[in-house]
Amino acid sequence: MTAGGTCGYADEYADFVDLRTLGAFVTKSITAEPRAGNEYQRVIETRAGMLNAIGLANVGLEAFLAEKVPILEKLRLPVFVNVAGTTVDDYVKVAAALDEVHVVRGVELNISCPNVKAGGIEFGTDPRQAKLITGEVRKACRKNILIVKLSPNVTDIAAMAAAAIDAGADAISMINTLKAMAIDVEKRRPILANVTGGLSGPAIRPIAVRMVHEVYTKVARPAGVPIIGMGGIQYANDALEFLLAGATGLAIGTAMFIDPGCIVSIRDGIADYLRRHGHGSVTEIIGALET
Ligand SMILES: Cc1cc2nc3c(=O)[nH]c(=O)nc-3n(C[C@H](O)[C@H](O)[C@H](O)COP(=O)(O)O)c2cc1C
């Protein structure tokens, strides 16, 4: 799958790669109202990754339904819409509207956003907030699959996964970006206008793999809930690490900026590994880590 926010609304990538190589397309975060996002500079390259503070810039629910859904319909892929907000009502409004859209198979809740009505605590850093938002959105998802996307900016990622699963998540996706910062030493100023941003790309992969392993063994496997793993996947070997750690699905984000064709080489590399190791199906290696 594409990682939410890294491939826009799909048409941006159509000239570079056949998106039908993917198992599913995940949109950028959609909010109830349009958002311009943060001031520039909002993206910088770092060693082995990138730092972004886009600020959830998006067209908003109404324009998404009118202008972007027709594009997504042409993809002939399952579509998941990443949903963000600053209040529970915002999330519920967007999720309820998406439940009426035929091409949308599910929503991915971006809970890495502050709840303004709860004093700005991020939904994704407090298990009670995560449970609340998941439970309320669950009621609005009657046909749609509900994926909850975890923030890695916590001390106990398994507790966050447990909260989301208890409240009815069908799947967990992980990880979102790590809160980080870069400084221009000559100007003695933060490089990002927002001061901090989210770190993604190869630099975060070992952290993401560790977190997937932890959530899989402690919570997801016992509950029978699948994990969609992401964070720095660029080559087939990276993807295989996530599968062995317990991920059932895989999403690619930052690597798409370097080489949109990586989705083809990752898919082919996994198939080659399965052949070499005598497996008939990818399901045989999910969580097959020997410890
Ligand atoms: C430029 C950029 C924009 C992103 N926008 C979103 C977003 O709108 N919603 C979201 O849930 N995650 C967003 N993410 C996080 C990614 O979906 C993903 O969780 C993270 O980047 C780790 O995967 P990667 O290392 O393969 O990029 C964004 C990441 C990047 C680099």
The ligand as an SDF file (V2000), in Angstrom:
LIG
                    3D

 31 33  0  0  0  0  0  0  0  0999 V2000
    5.6880   14.1100    3.2330 C   0  0  0  0  0  0  0  0  0  0  0  0
    4.9500   13.1910    4.1580 C   0  0  0  0  0  0  0  0  0  0  0  0
    3.5980   13.4140    4.4070 C   0  0  0  0  0  0  0  0  0  0  0  0
    2.8880   12.5720    5.2740 C   0  0  0  0  0  0  0  0  0  0  0  0
    1.5610   12.8080    5.4850 N   0  0  0  0  0  0  0  0  0  0  0  0
    0.8510   11.9670    6.2800 C   0  0  0  0  0  0  0  0  0  0  0  0
   -0.5500   12.1490    6.4340 C   0  0  0  0  0  0  0  0  0  0  0  0
   -1.1660   13.0440    5.8350 O   0  0  0  0  0  0  0  0  0  0  0  0
   -1.2050   11.2990    7.2770 N   0  0  0  0  0  0  0  0  0  0  0  0
   -0.5590   10.2720    7.9260 C   0  0  0  0  0  0  0  0  0  0  0  0
   -1.2060    9.5210    8.6690 O   0  0  0  0  0  0  0  0  0  0  0  0
    0.7620   10.0630    7.7550 N   0  0  0  0  0  0  0  0  0  0  0  0
    1.4770   10.8740    6.9590 C   0  0  0  0  0  0  0  0  0  0  0  0
    2.8230   10.6460    6.7590 N   0  0  0  0  0  0  0  0  0  0  0  0
    3.4810    9.4910    7.4290 C   0  0  0  0  0  0  0  0  0  0  0  0
    3.6150    8.2830    6.4970 C   0  0  0  0  0  0  0  0  0  0  0  0
    2.3510    7.7970    6.0810 O   0  0  0  0  0  0  0  0  0  0  0  0
    4.3830    7.1200    7.1790 C   0  0  0  0  0  0  0  0  0  0  0  0
    3.6870    6.7080    8.3380 O   0  0  0  0  0  0  0  0  0  0  0  0
    5.7990    7.5090    7.5820 C   0  0  0  0  0  0  0  0  0  0  0  0
    6.3680    8.4170    6.6630 O   0  0  0  0  0  0  0  0  0  0  0  0
    6.7380    6.2820    7.7060 C   0  0  0  0  0  0  0  0  0  0  0  0
    6.8500    5.5780    6.4740 O   0  0  0  0  0  0  0  0  0  0  0  0
    8.0420    5.8760    5.3910 P   0  0  0  0  0  0  0  0  0  0  0  0
    9.3290    5.8830    6.1740 O   0  0  0  0  0  0  0  0  0  0  0  0
    7.9370    4.7490    4.3930 O   0  0  0  0  0  0  0  0  0  0  0  0
    7.7570    7.2050    4.7930 O   0  0  0  0  0  0  0  0  0  0  0  0
    3.5550   11.4780    5.9040 C   0  0  0  0  0  0  0  0  0  0  0  0
    4.9190   11.2630    5.6440 C   0  0  0  0  0  0  0  0  0  0  0  0
    5.6140   12.0790    4.7770 C   0  0  0  0  0  0  0  0  0  0  0  0
    7.0800   11.8100    4.5110 C   0  0  0  0  0  0  0  0  0  0  0  0
  1  2  1  0
  2  3  1  0
  2 30  2  0
  3  4  2  0
  4  5  1  0
  4 28  1  0
  5  6  2  0
  6  7  1  0
  6 13  1  0
  7  8  2  0
  7  9  1  0
  9 10  1  0
 10 11  2  0
 10 12  1  0
 12 13  2  0
 13 14  1  0
 14 15  1  0
 14 28  1  0
 15 16  1  0
 16 17  1  0
 16 18  1  0
 18 19  1  0
 18 20  1  0
 20 21  1  0
 20 22  1  0
 22 23  1  0
 23 24  1  0
 24 25  2  0
 24 26  1  0
 24 27  1  0
 28 29  2  0
 29 30  1  0
 30 31  1  0
M  END
$$$$
